[in-house]
């Protein structure tokens, strides 16, 4: 019974401290800037990951075997 009470108390303390930390991040200007820059970095990463397969297909499509030919005058 006492371990259940300690677990509930720890869960309450953890949730209150997490809420206070989130509130402090959103209220302070430095916290808002850091959250905004993190979200911007996340969005750029997601965009890069979604564009990666298209970039591979486009690069393969533009690859010509003439580039490997040593007698090709455009390659020099």
Residue, then its C-alpha position, 0 to 999 in steps of 0.5 A: x500500500x505504501x509503494x502505491x502511494x509513493x508511486x502516485x506521489x512521484x507521478x504527481x510530482x513528475x507531471x507538475x514539474x513537467x508542466x512547469x517546465x513547459x510553461x517556463x519554456x513558452x513564457x520566456x522569450x529565449x524558450x520560445x525562440x529555442x522551441x521555434x528554431x527546433x521546430x524549424x529544424x524539424x520541418x527542414x529535416x522532414x522536407x529533406x527526407x521527403x524530397x530525397x527519393x525524388x532527388x535520387x530518381x532525378x539524378x539517375x534520369x539525368x545520368x548519361x553513359x556518355x560521361x563515362x566514355x573517354x572519347x566524348x568531347x562534351x565531358x572534358 
